[in-house]
């Protein structure tokens, strides 16, 4: 499978540690290949389709930082 780009509007950070925690958590999800961006645009490149657990981690991160989850919908594991 080819790599998939998730392009989203990034979160607002309220402290340097908050920003560090966000990117550390995101990069700890093993299906994430790289994260880049400019200003508020965030580009998350996935190596492959996320497993159920990886999807839960991405979903939790998006919820916690109030990032639109629309881009994740196509990757949601089927029950």
C-alpha angles and dihedrals in degrees: 000000000000120000116271126220121217108197114192141156104262125233129262112252121212098193139015090249090053091055092046092050092050095053093041091052092046094049091047090065101096097217090060110098100180144342124215137155150145126239105319097346112099122191117197115187115203121207091208143341108304119251117237091267094046090050090052090052092049091046092049092049092049091048094047093050094038095241116159109264094203092101090054094055094085090055098048109125116244115245 
